[in-house]
Amino acid sequence: MPSNDVAAVVGDLRELFRSGVTKPVAWRRAQLTGLRALLTEKQDVFLDALYADLRKNAVEAKRAEIMLVRNEIDHTLENLDSWLSPEPADLPRAVRPGDGRVVREPLGVALIIGPWNYPLQLVLAPLVGALAAGNCAVVKPSELSPSTSAAIAEHLPNYVEGVRVVEGAVPETTALLEQKFDTIFYTGNGTVGRIVMTAAAKHLTPVTLELGGKSPAIVEPGADLAVTAQRLAYGKFANAGQTCVAPDYVLAIGDTGTKLAQHLAETVQSMFGEDPATSDHYGRIISTRHHDRLAALLDNGTAVVGGQADRDEKYIAPTVLTGVSPDAPVMKDEIFGPILPIIEVPDLDAALAFVNERDKPLALYAFTESDETKRRIETETSSGGLVFGAAIIHLAVPDLPFGGVGESGMGRYHGRYSIDNFSHVRAVLDKPLG
Ligand code: NAD
């Protein structure tokens, strides 16, 4: 799309926003209901697109891409009135008499830039917040998931007002970023996050950056290792490891490493059978470039399960590596694929030091029965989210804020946090003249 067309798209939305139609709660509810209808009526179109892009199976796609957004919509519809009602503020004696309140007003026109790994959810979930807060939005799905991008572009505008879809890659995103938006919501990697933030700075536009990083999972002796293995494997191998909050690596304390590796091998077999390449439940890597990047990491340790790659199929087997050095390439950048290295550490102190010496992760997981360990992890580390006893499922809880800290991002959304993210929280003071 030429850049003057992009300017026209943004201009149209700005005009619509200025007309005031998006402000009434009834308009917002109508858009959310429209989004819900889109997910119901076009579910099969999206499932086919997700299969074409990522060989995402229907069960996983329904759960992570359709239901998650539908739940977000329902939760928002249920609570919108209370979230939007003005909050009274106490006035200090010197300012009385008068009335103080906090109101949430829409920002204007939002830009939502999505990634390819959950290409539907990560465009629509932020959009729920943008619309519920009374904004218009331009949506830019990832070009690396072209089928889902095309399905969004074809159908979304038929179900909601105030939303335009711009498809494309770097040139289109660059043209969009030259425009003035009132807020930008970007999900993806930190390199592009910096490009987005630099462009936003020119217009003093606030940004939400939903980034990634290496999310550790600490496993302590005494934890039920069979259950731990199941929950880790679910979090790691869903979507073939291409999940921003997938456990990136395990810090196995004491003697848990070898036993956990064995449980993980058994779990992988029970999830995907003897040969995961033939399983309907196992996905593929998004591109040959990412396949090759991951294939080069497979020999960074001893594979207790997996280790195979097939370039033509963009297949990387669900792999668990032991004997991995903390300096190995697999421990450098976010893996973002189905390879789970296990690093052995002597005790909790060493595990905490390992986490704190690195960038603040998007998620931190711990499997332990000890309340004291939980307390220490909560108070002695920082991460976007912290989950004990499970992996990745916190993003399905609409009452919990979802977002990163430091290198894993800034800002948060889901549920009422999305309303705040896409609103200006305005102070109103009304003092009688008499
Ligand atoms: P991606 O390559 O699809 O990029 C995201 C978006 O940025 C795309 O729409 C793309 O067109 C645009 N883009 C790419 N290069 C650009 C450039 N030079 N200028 C302007 N725009 C550009 O996605 P990705 O970054 O490969 O996604 C993987 C990363 O995203 C991982 O680090 C992962 O952890 C992170 N992620 C985070 C979350 C979260 O919710 N925090 C969710 C999913 C993925």
Boltz pocket constraint, residues with backbone or C-beta under 6 A from the ligand:
constraints:
  - pocket:
      binder: B
      contacts: [[A, 113], [A, 114], [A, 115], [A, 116], [A, 117], [A, 118], [A, 122], [A, 140], [A, 141], [A, 142], [A, 143], [A, 144], [A, 168], [A, 169], [A, 170], [A, 173], [A, 174], [A, 187], [A, 188], [A, 189], [A, 190], [A, 192], [A, 195], [A, 209], [A, 210], [A, 211], [A, 212], [A, 213], [A, 243], [A, 244], [A, 245], [A, 334], [A, 336], [A, 362], [A, 404], [A, 408], [A, 409]]
      max_distance: 6.0
